[in-house]
Amino acid sequence: MARWDFIHGLPVQNPPALEFGASDLVWSRAEGWCDKMDRVAKIPFARLDDFVRGESNNKDCPSRFHVEARRRRYAKPR
């Protein structure tokens, strides 16, 4: 539970640029899976699209993101 307390205690970052990427954030190290360390940064959910656009426009290492849609399966009547 200490890991989640650490993550919830991180400050929310809101860069002033219209689009921003990973290089614009201050990353913290948090305990990850199997004794590994993860890099974590918190941004407002409303700015998620700005982050995706900023990372996609990165000239050095462009990233691609896509949203997977799942279809709901409905049980057929017997």
mmCIF file of the N, C-alpha and C atoms, coordinates in Angstrom:
data_MODEL
# 
_entry.id   MODEL 
# 
loop_
_atom_site.group_PDB 
_atom_site.id 
_atom_site.type_symbol 
_atom_site.label_atom_id 
_atom_site.label_alt_id 
_atom_site.label_comp_id 
_atom_site.label_asym_id 
_atom_site.label_entity_id 
_atom_site.label_seq_id 
_atom_site.pdbx_PDB_ins_code 
_atom_site.Cartn_x 
_atom_site.Cartn_y 
_atom_site.Cartn_z 
_atom_site.occupancy 
_atom_site.B_iso_or_equiv 
_atom_site.pdbx_formal_charge 
_atom_site.auth_seq_id 
_atom_site.auth_comp_id 
_atom_site.auth_asym_id 
_atom_site.auth_atom_id 
_atom_site.pdbx_PDB_model_num 
ATOM 1   N N  . MET A 1 1  ? 0.814   -1.193  0.000   1.00 0.00 ? 1  MET A N  1 
ATOM 2   C CA . MET A 1 1  ? 0.000   0.000   0.000   1.00 0.00 ? 1  MET A CA 1 
ATOM 3   C C  . MET A 1 1  ? 0.860   1.259   0.000   1.00 0.00 ? 1  MET A C  1 
ATOM 4   N N  . ALA A 1 2  ? 2.103   1.143   0.451   1.00 0.00 ? 2  ALA A N  1 
ATOM 5   C CA . ALA A 1 2  ? 2.981   2.308   0.497   1.00 0.00 ? 2  ALA A CA 1 
ATOM 6   C C  . ALA A 1 2  ? 3.248   2.848   -0.902  1.00 0.00 ? 2  ALA A C  1 
ATOM 7   N N  . ARG A 1 3  ? 3.271   1.954   -1.892  1.00 0.00 ? 3  ARG A N  1 
ATOM 8   C CA . ARG A 1 3  ? 3.491   2.402   -3.273  1.00 0.00 ? 3  ARG A CA 1 
ATOM 9   C C  . ARG A 1 3  ? 2.380   3.338   -3.724  1.00 0.00 ? 3  ARG A C  1 
ATOM 10  N N  . TRP A 1 4  ? 1.129   2.968   -3.471  1.00 0.00 ? 4  TRP A N  1 
ATOM 11  C CA . TRP A 1 4  ? 0.006   3.813   -3.883  1.00 0.00 ? 4  TRP A CA 1 
ATOM 12  C C  . TRP A 1 4  ? 0.001   5.120   -3.108  1.00 0.00 ? 4  TRP A C  1 
ATOM 13  N N  . ASP A 1 5  ? 0.373   5.066   -1.835  1.00 0.00 ? 5  ASP A N  1 
ATOM 14  C CA . ASP A 1 5  ? 0.458   6.302   -1.056  1.00 0.00 ? 5  ASP A CA 1 
ATOM 15  C C  . ASP A 1 5  ? 1.493   7.240   -1.660  1.00 0.00 ? 5  ASP A C  1 
ATOM 16  N N  . PHE A 1 6  ? 2.622   6.679   -2.098  1.00 0.00 ? 6  PHE A N  1 
ATOM 17  C CA . PHE A 1 6  ? 3.659   7.493   -2.728  1.00 0.00 ? 6  PHE A CA 1 
ATOM 18  C C  . PHE A 1 6  ? 3.138   8.130   -4.016  1.00 0.00 ? 6  PHE A C  1 
ATOM 19  N N  . ILE A 1 7  ? 2.473   7.331   -4.858  1.00 0.00 ? 7  ILE A N  1 
ATOM 20  C CA . ILE A 1 7  ? 1.963   7.839   -6.140  1.00 0.00 ? 7  ILE A CA 1 
ATOM 21  C C  . ILE A 1 7  ? 0.893   8.893   -5.908  1.00 0.00 ? 7  ILE A C  1 
ATOM 22  N N  . HIS A 1 8  ? -0.017  8.655   -4.974  1.00 0.00 ? 8  HIS A N  1 
ATOM 23  C CA . HIS A 1 8  ? -1.061  9.648   -4.690  1.00 0.00 ? 8  HIS A CA 1 
ATOM 24  C C  . HIS A 1 8  ? -0.479  10.923  -4.108  1.00 0.00 ? 8  HIS A C  1 
ATOM 25  N N  . GLY A 1 9  ? 0.678   10.837  -3.467  1.00 0.00 ? 9  GLY A N  1 
ATOM 26  C CA . GLY A 1 9  ? 1.312   12.009  -2.879  1.00 0.00 ? 9  GLY A CA 1 
ATOM 27  C C  . GLY A 1 9  ? 2.101   12.853  -3.868  1.00 0.00 ? 9  GLY A C  1 
ATOM 28  N N  . LEU A 1 10 ? 2.288   12.361  -5.100  1.00 0.00 ? 10 LEU A N  1 
ATOM 29  C CA . LEU A 1 10 ? 3.028   13.132  -6.100  1.00 0.00 ? 10 LEU A CA 1 
ATOM 30  C C  . LEU A 1 10 ? 2.227   14.358  -6.526  1.00 0.00 ? 10 LEU A C  1 
ATOM 31  N N  . PRO A 1 11 ? 2.905   15.460  -6.839  1.00 0.00 ? 11 PRO A N  1 
ATOM 32  C CA . PRO A 1 11 ? 2.181   16.645  -7.301  1.00 0.00 ? 11 PRO A CA 1 
ATOM 33  C C  . PRO A 1 11 ? 1.677   16.451  -8.730  1.00 0.00 ? 11 PRO A C  1 
ATOM 34  N N  . VAL A 1 12 ? 0.521   17.026  -9.025  1.00 0.00 ? 12 VAL A N  1 
ATOM 35  C CA . VAL A 1 12 ? -0.020  16.999  -10.384 1.00 0.00 ? 12 VAL A CA 1 
ATOM 36  C C  . VAL A 1 12 ? 0.699   18.077  -11.181 1.00 0.00 ? 12 VAL A C  1 
ATOM 37  N N  . GLN A 1 13 ? 1.258   17.683  -12.315 1.00 0.00 ? 13 GLN A N  1 
ATOM 38  C CA . GLN A 1 13 ? 2.004   18.620  -13.149 1.00 0.00 ? 13 GLN A CA 1 
ATOM 39  C C  . GLN A 1 13 ? 1.127   19.088  -14.296 1.00 0.00 ? 13 GLN A C  1 
ATOM 40  N N  . ASN A 1 14 ? 1.164   20.377  -14.577 1.00 0.00 ? 14 ASN A N  1 
ATOM 41  C CA . ASN A 1 14 ? 0.357   20.965  -15.636 1.00 0.00 ? 14 ASN A CA 1 
ATOM 42  C C  . ASN A 1 14 ? 1.233   21.939  -16.419 1.00 0.00 ? 14 ASN A C  1 
ATOM 43  N N  . PRO A 1 15 ? 2.047   21.438  -17.375 1.00 0.00 ? 15 PRO A N  1 
ATOM 44  C CA . PRO A 1 15 ? 2.940   22.317  -18.128 1.00 0.00 ? 15 PRO A CA 1 
ATOM 45  C C  . PRO A 1 15 ? 2.161   23.403  -18.872 1.00 0.00 ? 15 PRO A C  1 
ATOM 46  N N  . PRO A 1 16 ? 2.744   24.617  -18.995 1.00 0.00 ? 16 PRO A N  1 
ATOM 47  C CA . PRO A 1 16 ? 2.029   25.722  -19.630 1.00 0.00 ? 16 PRO A CA 1 
ATOM 48  C C  . PRO A 1 16 ? 1.901   25.591  -21.145 1.00 0.00 ? 16 PRO A C  1 
ATOM 49  N N  . ALA A 1 17 ? 2.732   24.774  -21.791 1.00 0.00 ? 17 ALA A N  1 
ATOM 50  C CA . ALA A 1 17 ? 2.682   24.640  -23.247 1.00 0.00 ? 17 ALA A CA 1 
ATOM 51  C C  . ALA A 1 17 ? 1.376   23.980  -23.675 1.00 0.00 ? 17 ALA A C  1 
ATOM 52  N N  . LEU A 1 18 ? 0.913   24.346  -24.875 1.00 0.00 ? 18 LEU A N  1 
ATOM 53  C CA . LEU A 1 18 ? -0.330  23.770  -25.390 1.00 0.00 ? 18 LEU A CA 1 
ATOM 54  C C  . LEU A 1 18 ? -0.190  22.255  -25.554 1.00 0.00 ? 18 LEU A C  1 
ATOM 55  N N  . GLU A 1 19 ? 0.904   21.823  -26.185 1.00 0.00 ? 19 GLU A N  1 
ATOM 56  C CA . GLU A 1 19 ? 1.217   20.402  -26.302 1.00 0.00 ? 19 GLU A CA 1 
ATOM 57  C C  . GLU A 1 19 ? 2.514   20.157  -25.551 1.00 0.00 ? 19 GLU A C  1 
ATOM 58  N N  . PHE A 1 20 ? 2.619   19.050  -24.859 1.00 0.00 ? 20 PHE A N  1 
ATOM 59  C CA . PHE A 1 20 ? 3.827   18.754  -24.099 1.00 0.00 ? 20 PHE A CA 1 
ATOM 60  C C  . PHE A 1 20 ? 4.115   17.264  -24.162 1.00 0.00 ? 20 PHE A C  1 
ATOM 61  N N  . GLY A 1 21 ? 5.352   16.920  -23.881 1.00 0.00 ? 21 GLY A N  1 
ATOM 62  C CA . GLY A 1 21 ? 5.762   15.525  -23.933 1.00 0.00 ? 21 GLY A CA 1 
ATOM 63  C C  . GLY A 1 21 ? 6.448   15.094  -22.653 1.00 0.00 ? 21 GLY A C  1 
ATOM 64  N N  . ALA A 1 22 ? 7.025   13.922  -22.692 1.00 0.00 ? 22 ALA A N  1 
ATOM 65  C CA . ALA A 1 22 ? 7.673   13.345  -21.519 1.00 0.00 ? 22 ALA A CA 1 
ATOM 66  C C  . ALA A 1 22 ? 8.845   14.186  -21.038 1.00 0.00 ? 22 ALA A C  1 
ATOM 67  N N  . SER A 1 23 ? 9.525   14.862  -21.959 1.00 0.00 ? 23 SER A N  1 
ATOM 68  C CA . SER A 1 23 ? 10.684  15.670  -21.570 1.00 0.00 ? 23 SER A CA 1 
ATOM 69  C C  . SER A 1 23 ? 10.280  16.924  -20.798 1.00 0.00 ? 23 SER A C  1 
ATOM 70  N N  . ASP A 1 24 ? 9.013   17.298  -20.847 1.00 0.00 ? 24 ASP A N  1 
ATOM 71  C CA . ASP A 1 24 ? 8.523   18.484  -20.138 1.00 0.00 ? 24 ASP A CA 1 
ATOM 72  C C  . ASP A 1 24 ? 8.079   18.171  -18.713 1.00 0.00 ? 24 ASP A C  1 
ATOM 73  N N  . LEU A 1 25 ? 8.112   16.898  -18.332 1.00 0.00 ? 25 LEU A N  1 
ATOM 74  C CA . LEU A 1 25 ? 7.645   16.487  -17.012 1.00 0.00 ? 25 LEU A CA 1 
ATOM 75  C C  . LEU A 1 25 ? 8.812   16.102  -16.117 1.00 0.00 ? 25 LEU A C  1 
ATOM 76  N N  . VAL A 1 26 ? 8.603   16.212  -14.825 1.00 0.00 ? 26 VAL A N  1 
ATOM 77  C CA . VAL A 1 26 ? 9.570   15.731  -13.840 1.00 0.00 ? 26 VAL A CA 1 
ATOM 78  C C  . VAL A 1 26 ? 9.092   14.349  -13.406 1.00 0.00 ? 26 VAL A C  1 
ATOM 79  N N  . TRP A 1 27 ? 9.905   13.335  -13.684 1.00 0.00 ? 27 TRP A N  1 
ATOM 80  C CA . TRP A 1 27 ? 9.529   11.958  -13.410 1.00 0.00 ? 27 TRP A CA 1 
ATOM 81  C C  . TRP A 1 27 ? 10.077  11.522  -12.064 1.00 0.00 ? 27 TRP A C  1 
ATOM 82  N N  . SER A 1 28 ? 9.264   10.792  -11.324 1.00 0.00 ? 28 SER A N  1 
ATOM 83  C CA . SER A 1 28 ? 9.669   10.236  -10.030 1.00 0.00 ? 28 SER A CA 1 
ATOM 84  C C  . SER A 1 28 ? 9.793   8.729   -10.172 1.00 0.00 ? 28 SER A C  1 
ATOM 85  N N  . ARG A 1 29 ? 10.623  8.152   -9.355  1.00 0.00 ? 29 ARG A N  1 
ATOM 86  C CA . ARG A 1 29 ? 10.795  6.703   -9.382  1.00 0.00 ? 29 ARG A CA 1 
ATOM 87  C C  . ARG A 1 29 ? 9.948   6.084   -8.277  1.00 0.00 ? 29 ARG A C  1 
ATOM 88  N N  . ALA A 1 30 ? 9.170   5.071   -8.670  1.00 0.00 ? 30 ALA A N  1 
ATOM 89  C CA . ALA A 1 30 ? 8.309   4.369   -7.716  1.00 0.00 ? 30 ALA A CA 1 
ATOM 90  C C  . ALA A 1 30 ? 8.593   2.880   -7.822  1.00 0.00 ? 30 ALA A C  1 
ATOM 91  N N  . GLU A 1 31 ? 8.383   2.187   -6.728  1.00 0.00 ? 31 GLU A N  1 
ATOM 92  C CA . GLU A 1 31 ? 8.578   0.740   -6.709  1.00 0.00 ? 31 GLU A CA 1 
ATOM 93  C C  . GLU A 1 31 ? 7.625   0.098   -7.702  1.00 0.00 ? 31 GLU A C  1 
ATOM 94  N N  . GLY A 1 32 ? 8.164   -0.747  -8.577  1.00 0.00 ? 32 GLY A N  1 
ATOM 95  C CA . GLY A 1 32 ? 7.353   -1.389  -9.601  1.00 0.00 ? 32 GLY A CA 1 
ATOM 96  C C  . GLY A 1 32 ? 7.166   -2.869  -9.342  1.00 0.00 ? 32 GLY A C  1 
ATOM 97  N N  . TRP A 1 33 ? 6.962   -3.604  -10.397 1.00 0.00 ? 33 TRP A N  1 
ATOM 98  C CA . TRP A 1 33 ? 6.701   -5.033  -10.339 1.00 0.00 ? 33 TRP A CA 1 
ATOM 99  C C  . TRP A 1 33 ? 8.020   -5.799  -10.302 1.00 0.00 ? 33 TRP A C  1 
ATOM 100 N N  . CYS A 1 34 ? 8.130   -6.817  -9.504  1.00 0.00 ? 34 CYS A N  1 
ATOM 101 C CA . CYS A 1 34 ? 9.306   -7.700  -9.421  1.00 0.00 ? 34 CYS A CA 1 
ATOM 102 C C  . CYS A 1 34 ? 10.590  -6.929  -9.142  1.00 0.00 ? 34 CYS A C  1 
ATOM 103 N N  . ASP A 1 35 ? 10.591  -6.119  -8.127  1.00 0.00 ? 35 ASP A N  1 
ATOM 104 C CA . ASP A 1 35 ? 11.778  -5.374  -7.693  1.00 0.00 ? 35 ASP A CA 1 
ATOM 105 C C  . ASP A 1 35 ? 12.327  -4.427  -8.751  1.00 0.00 ? 35 ASP A C  1 
ATOM 106 N N  . LYS A 1 36 ? 11.515  -3.973  -9.649  1.00 0.00 ? 36 LYS A N  1 
ATOM 107 C CA . LYS A 1 36 ? 11.924  -2.990  -10.652 1.00 0.00 ? 36 LYS A CA 1 
ATOM 108 C C  . LYS A 1 36 ? 11.397  -1.626  -10.227 1.00 0.00 ? 36 LYS A C  1 
ATOM 109 N N  . MET A 1 37 ? 12.008  -0.579  -10.766 1.00 0.00 ? 37 MET A N  1 
ATOM 110 C CA . MET A 1 37 ? 11.568  0.783   -10.468 1.00 0.00 ? 37 MET A CA 1 
ATOM 111 C C  . MET A 1 37 ? 10.862  1.346   -11.694 1.00 0.00 ? 37 MET A C  1 
ATOM 112 N N  . ASP A 1 38 ? 9.703   1.941   -11.498 1.00 0.00 ? 38 ASP A N  1 
ATOM 113 C CA . ASP A 1 38 ? 8.944   2.573   -12.569 1.00 0.00 ? 38 ASP A CA 1 
ATOM 114 C C  . ASP A 1 38 ? 9.101   4.079   -12.479 1.00 0.00 ? 38 ASP A C  1 
ATOM 115 N N  . ARG A 1 39 ? 9.030   4.733   -13.619 1.00 0.00 ? 39 ARG A N  1 
ATOM 116 C CA . ARG A 1 39 ? 9.033   6.194   -13.651 1.00 0.00 ? 39 ARG A CA 1 
ATOM 117 C C  . ARG A 1 39 ? 7.580   6.656   -13.734 1.00 0.00 ? 39 ARG A C  1 
ATOM 118 N N  . VAL A 1 40 ? 7.210   7.584   -12.861 1.00 0.00 ? 40 VAL A N  1 
ATOM 119 C CA . VAL A 1 40 ? 5.816   8.005   -12.731 1.00 0.00 ? 40 VAL A CA 1 
ATOM 120 C C  . VAL A 1 40 ? 5.741   9.526   -12.746 1.00 0.00 ? 40 VAL A C  1 
ATOM 121 N N  . ALA A 1 41 ? 4.746   10.055  -13.450 1.00 0.00 ? 41 ALA A N  1 
ATOM 122 C CA . ALA A 1 41 ? 4.429   11.484  -13.417 1.00 0.00 ? 41 ALA A CA 1 
ATOM 123 C C  . ALA A 1 41 ? 2.914   11.609  -13.492 1.00 0.00 ? 41 ALA A C  1 
ATOM 124 N N  . LYS A 1 42 ? 2.353   12.548  -12.756 1.00 0.00 ? 42 LYS A N  1 
ATOM 125 C CA . LYS A 1 42 ? 0.900   12.748  -12.753 1.00 0.00 ? 42 LYS A CA 1 
ATOM 126 C C  . LYS A 1 42 ? 0.569   14.015  -13.523 1.00 0.00 ? 42 LYS A C  1 
ATOM 127 N N  . ILE A 1 43 ? -0.403  13.889  -14.440 1.00 0.00 ? 43 ILE A N  1 
ATOM 128 C CA . ILE A 1 43 ? -0.914  15.043  -15.180 1.00 0.00 ? 43 ILE A CA 1 
ATOM 129 C C  . ILE A 1 43 ? -2.432  15.022  -15.073 1.00 0.00 ? 43 ILE A C  1 
ATOM 130 N N  . PRO A 1 44 ? -3.092  16.168  -15.256 1.00 0.00 ? 44 PRO A N  1 
ATOM 131 C CA . PRO A 1 44 ? -4.555  16.170  -15.226 1.00 0.00 ? 44 PRO A CA 1 
ATOM 132 C C  . PRO A 1 44 ? -5.114  15.342  -16.387 1.00 0.00 ? 44 PRO A C  1 
ATOM 133 N N  . PHE A 1 45 ? -6.179  14.615  -16.143 1.00 0.00 ? 45 PHE A N  1 
ATOM 134 C CA . PHE A 1 45 ? -6.789  13.792  -17.188 1.00 0.00 ? 45 PHE A CA 1 
ATOM 135 C C  . PHE A 1 45 ? -7.217  14.647  -18.373 1.00 0.00 ? 45 PHE A C  1 
ATOM 136 N N  . ALA A 1 46 ? -7.642  15.870  -18.115 1.00 0.00 ? 46 ALA A N  1 
ATOM 137 C CA . ALA A 1 46 ? -8.083  16.769  -19.185 1.00 0.00 ? 46 ALA A CA 1 
ATOM 138 C C  . ALA A 1 46 ? -6.936  17.125  -20.132 1.00 0.00 ? 46 ALA A C  1 
ATOM 139 N N  . ARG A 1 47 ? -5.689  16.969  -19.698 1.00 0.00 ? 47 ARG A N  1 
ATOM 140 C CA . ARG A 1 47 ? -4.521  17.297  -20.531 1.00 0.00 ? 47 ARG A CA 1 
ATOM 141 C C  . ARG A 1 47 ? -3.922  16.071  -21.216 1.00 0.00 ? 47 ARG A C  1 
ATOM 142 N N  . LEU A 1 48 ? -4.555  14.927  -21.086 1.00 0.00 ? 48 LEU A N  1 
ATOM 143 C CA . LEU A 1 48 ? -4.022  13.695  -21.671 1.00 0.00 ? 48 LEU A CA 1 
ATOM 144 C C  . LEU A 1 48 ? -3.877  13.806  -23.184 1.00 0.00 ? 48 LEU A C  1 
ATOM 145 N N  . ASP A 1 49 ? -4.859  14.380  -23.872 1.00 0.00 ? 49 ASP A N  1 
ATOM 146 C CA . ASP A 1 49 ? -4.768  14.542  -25.325 1.00 0.00 ? 49 ASP A CA 1 
ATOM 147 C C  . ASP A 1 49 ? -3.608  15.452  -25.709 1.00 0.00 ? 49 ASP A C  1 
ATOM 148 N N  . ASP A 1 50 ? -3.341  16.499  -24.910 1.00 0.00 ? 50 ASP A N  1 
ATOM 149 C CA . ASP A 1 50 ? -2.202  17.382  -25.178 1.00 0.00 ? 50 ASP A CA 1 
ATOM 150 C C  . ASP A 1 50 ? -0.891  16.611  -25.061 1.00 0.00 ? 50 ASP A C  1 
ATOM 151 N N  . PHE A 1 51 ? -0.799  15.718  -24.079 1.00 0.00 ? 51 PHE A N  1 
ATOM 152 C CA . PHE A 1 51 ? 0.396   14.894  -23.905 1.00 0.00 ? 51 PHE A CA 1 
ATOM 153 C C  . PHE A 1 51 ? 0.573   13.946  -25.092 1.00 0.00 ? 51 PHE A C  1 
ATOM 154 N N  . VAL A 1 52 ? -0.502  13.308  -25.523 1.00 0.00 ? 52 VAL A N  1 
ATOM 155 C CA . VAL A 1 52 ? -0.423  12.377  -26.653 1.00 0.00 ? 52 VAL A CA 1 
ATOM 156 C C  . VAL A 1 52 ? 0.012   13.121  -27.910 1.00 0.00 ? 52 VAL A C  1 
ATOM 157 N N  . ARG A 1 53 ? -0.559  14.308  -28.171 1.00 0.00 ? 53 ARG A N  1 
ATOM 158 C CA . ARG A 1 53 ? -0.156  15.091  -29.343 1.00 0.00 ? 53 ARG A CA 1 
ATOM 159 C C  . ARG A 1 53 ? 1.308   15.513  -29.247 1.00 0.00 ? 53 ARG A C  1 
ATOM 160 N N  . GLY A 1 54 ? 1.740   15.933  -28.075 1.00 0.00 ? 54 GLY A N  1 
ATOM 161 C CA . GLY A 1 54 ? 3.129   16.338  -27.894 1.00 0.00 ? 54 GLY A CA 1 
ATOM 162 C C  . GLY A 1 54 ? 4.103   15.193  -28.108 1.00 0.00 ? 54 GLY A C  1 
ATOM 163 N N  . GLU A 1 55 ? 3.778   14.017  -27.607 1.00 0.00 ? 55 GLU A N  1 
ATOM 164 C CA . GLU A 1 55 ? 4.640   12.853  -27.808 1.00 0.00 ? 55 GLU A CA 1 
ATOM 165 C C  . GLU A 1 55 ? 4.620   12.401  -29.267 1.00 0.00 ? 55 GLU A C  1 
ATOM 166 N N  . SER A 1 56 ? 3.487   12.522  -29.932 1.00 0.00 ? 56 SER A N  1 
ATOM 167 C CA . SER A 1 56 ? 3.392   12.114  -31.334 1.00 0.00 ? 56 SER A CA 1 
ATOM 168 C C  . SER A 1 56 ? 4.183   13.051  -32.239 1.00 0.00 ? 56 SER A C  1 
ATOM 169 N N  . ASN A 1 57 ? 4.322   14.322  -31.859 1.00 0.00 ? 57 ASN A N  1 
ATOM 170 C CA . ASN A 1 57 ? 5.048   15.306  -32.661 1.00 0.00 ? 57 ASN A CA 1 
ATOM 171 C C  . ASN A 1 57 ? 6.526   15.392  -32.308 1.00 0.00 ? 57 ASN A C  1 
ATOM 172 N N  . ASN A 1 58 ? 7.012   14.535  -31.432 1.00 0.00 ? 58 ASN A N  1 
ATOM 173 C CA . ASN A 1 58 ? 8.417   14.535  -31.032 1.00 0.00 ? 58 ASN A CA 1 
ATOM 174 C C  . ASN A 1 58 ? 9.275   14.122  -32.227 1.00 0.00 ? 58 ASN A C  1 
ATOM 175 N N  . LYS A 1 59 ? 10.151  15.020  -32.683 1.00 0.00 ? 59 LYS A N  1 
ATOM 176 C CA . LYS A 1 59 ? 10.968  14.754  -33.879 1.00 0.00 ? 59 LYS A CA 1 
ATOM 177 C C  . LYS A 1 59 ? 12.013  13.662  -33.631 1.00 0.00 ? 59 LYS A C  1 
ATOM 178 N N  . ASP A 1 60 ? 12.582  13.621  -32.422 1.00 0.00 ? 60 ASP A N  1 
ATOM 179 C CA . ASP A 1 60 ? 13.640  12.649  -32.131 1.00 0.00 ? 60 ASP A CA 1 
ATOM 180 C C  . ASP A 1 60 ? 13.115  11.225  -32.020 1.00 0.00 ? 60 ASP A C  1 
ATOM 181 N N  . CYS A 1 61 ? 11.964  11.071  -31.423 1.00 0.00 ? 61 CYS A N  1 
ATOM 182 C CA . CYS A 1 61 ? 11.425  9.732   -31.188 1.00 0.00 ? 61 CYS A CA 1 
ATOM 183 C C  . CYS A 1 61 ? 9.898   9.807   -31.201 1.00 0.00 ? 61 CYS A C  1 
ATOM 184 N N  . PRO A 1 62 ? 9.288   9.892   -32.392 1.00 0.00 ? 62 PRO A N  1 
ATOM 185 C CA . PRO A 1 62 ? 7.825   10.011  -32.434 1.00 0.00 ? 62 PRO A CA 1 
ATOM 186 C C  . PRO A 1 62 ? 7.137   8.750   -31.912 1.00 0.00 ? 62 PRO A C  1 
ATOM 187 N N  . SER A 1 63 ? 6.078   8.950   -31.193 1.00 0.00 ? 63 SER A N  1 
ATOM 188 C CA . SER A 1 63 ? 5.301   7.845   -30.636 1.00 0.00 ? 63 SER A CA 1 
ATOM 189 C C  . SER A 1 63 ? 3.935   7.824   -31.292 1.00 0.00 ? 63 SER A C  1 
ATOM 190 N N  . ARG A 1 64 ? 3.350   6.652   -31.350 1.00 0.00 ? 64 ARG A N  1 
ATOM 191 C CA . ARG A 1 64 ? 1.994   6.527   -31.877 1.00 0.00 ? 64 ARG A CA 1 
ATOM 192 C C  . ARG A 1 64 ? 1.119   5.932   -30.788 1.00 0.00 ? 64 ARG A C  1 
ATOM 193 N N  . PHE A 1 65 ? -0.045  6.501   -30.633 1.00 0.00 ? 65 PHE A N  1 
ATOM 194 C CA . PHE A 1 65 ? -1.005  6.017   -29.653 1.00 0.00 ? 65 PHE A CA 1 
ATOM 195 C C  . PHE A 1 65 ? -2.304  5.711   -30.379 1.00 0.00 ? 65 PHE A C  1 
ATOM 196 N N  . HIS A 1 66 ? -3.003  4.729   -29.915 1.00 0.00 ? 66 HIS A N  1 
ATOM 197 C CA . HIS A 1 66 ? -4.335  4.450   -30.436 1.00 0.00 ? 66 HIS A CA 1 
ATOM 198 C C  . HIS A 1 66 ? -5.199  3.927   -29.299 1.00 0.00 ? 66 HIS A C  1 
ATOM 199 N N  . VAL A 1 67 ? -6.466  4.144   -29.451 1.00 0.00 ? 67 VAL A N  1 
ATOM 200 C CA . VAL A 1 67 ? -7.427  3.692   -28.453 1.00 0.00 ? 67 VAL A CA 1 
ATOM 201 C C  . VAL A 1 67 ? -8.087  2.438   -28.995 1.00 0.00 ? 67 VAL A C  1 
ATOM 202 N N  . GLU A 1 68 ? -8.045  1.409   -28.205 1.00 0.00 ? 68 GLU A N  1 
ATOM 203 C CA . GLU A 1 68 ? -8.686  0.173   -28.618 1.00 0.00 ? 68 GLU A CA 1 
ATOM 204 C C  . GLU A 1 68 ? -10.122 0.166   -28.123 1.00 0.00 ? 68 GLU A C  1 
ATOM 205 N N  . ALA A 1 69 ? -11.010 -0.092  -29.033 1.00 0.00 ? 69 ALA A N  1 
ATOM 206 C CA . ALA A 1 69 ? -12.422 -0.183  -28.671 1.00 0.00 ? 69 ALA A CA 1 
ATOM 207 C C  . ALA A 1 69 ? -12.774 -1.657  -28.498 1.00 0.00 ? 69 ALA A C  1 
ATOM 208 N N  . ARG A 1 70 ? -13.518 -1.934  -27.482 1.00 0.00 ? 70 ARG A N  1 
ATOM 209 C CA . ARG A 1 70 ? -13.950 -3.309  -27.256 1.00 0.00 ? 70 ARG A CA 1 
ATOM 210 C C  . ARG A 1 70 ? -15.442 -3.387  -27.491 1.00 0.00 ? 70 ARG A C  1 
ATOM 211 N N  . ARG A 1 71 ? -15.819 -4.440  -28.158 1.00 0.00 ? 71 ARG A N  1 
ATOM 212 C CA . ARG A 1 71 ? -17.245 -4.660  -28.354 1.00 0.00 ? 71 ARG A CA 1 
ATOM 213 C C  . ARG A 1 71 ? -17.786 -5.451  -27.188 1.00 0.00 ? 71 ARG A C  1 
ATOM 214 N N  . ARG A 1 72 ? -18.951 -5.085  -26.774 1.00 0.00 ? 72 ARG A N  1 
ATOM 215 C CA . ARG A 1 72 ? -19.600 -5.841  -25.701 1.00 0.00 ? 72 ARG A CA 1 
ATOM 216 C C  . ARG A 1 72 ? -20.255 -7.070  -26.291 1.00 0.00 ? 72 ARG A C  1 
ATOM 217 N N  . ARG A 1 73 ? -20.085 -8.147  -25.597 1.00 0.00 ? 73 ARG A N  1 
ATOM 218 C CA . ARG A 1 73 ? -20.747 -9.379  -26.015 1.00 0.00 ? 73 ARG A CA 1 
ATOM 219 C C  . ARG A 1 73 ? -22.005 -9.545  -25.182 1.00 0.00 ? 73 ARG A C  1 
ATOM 220 N N  . TYR A 1 74 ? -23.068 -9.741  -25.863 1.00 0.00 ? 74 TYR A N  1 
ATOM 221 C CA . TYR A 1 74 ? -24.334 -9.963  -25.181 1.00 0.00 ? 74 TYR A CA 1 
ATOM 222 C C  . TYR A 1 74 ? -24.673 -11.449 -25.258 1.00 0.00 ? 74 TYR A C  1 
ATOM 223 N N  . ALA A 1 75 ? -25.162 -11.959 -24.170 1.00 0.00 ? 75 ALA A N  1 
ATOM 224 C CA . ALA A 1 75 ? -25.546 -13.368 -24.132 1.00 0.00 ? 75 ALA A CA 1 
ATOM 225 C C  . ALA A 1 75 ? -26.757 -13.585 -25.029 1.00 0.00 ? 75 ALA A C  1 
ATOM 226 N N  . LYS A 1 76 ? -26.678 -14.635 -25.813 1.00 0.00 ? 76 LYS A N  1 
ATOM 227 C CA . LYS A 1 76 ? -27.803 -14.963 -26.685 1.00 0.00 ? 76 LYS A CA 1 
ATOM 228 C C  . LYS A 1 76 ? -28.881 -15.646 -25.864 1.00 0.00 ? 76 LYS A C  1 
ATOM 229 N N  . PRO A 1 77 ? -30.135 -15.281 -26.093 1.00 0.00 ? 77 PRO A N  1 
ATOM 230 C CA . PRO A 1 77 ? -31.225 -15.955 -25.366 1.00 0.00 ? 77 PRO A CA 1 
ATOM 231 C C  . PRO A 1 77 ? -31.311 -17.416 -25.789 1.00 0.00 ? 77 PRO A C  1 
ATOM 232 N N  . ARG A 1 78 ? -31.568 -18.269 -24.837 1.00 0.00 ? 78 ARG A N  1 
ATOM 233 C CA . ARG A 1 78 ? -31.678 -19.709 -25.136 1.00 0.00 ? 78 ARG A CA 1 
ATOM 234 C C  . ARG A 1 78 ? -33.087 -20.111 -25.360 1.00 0.00 ? 78 ARG A C  1 
# 
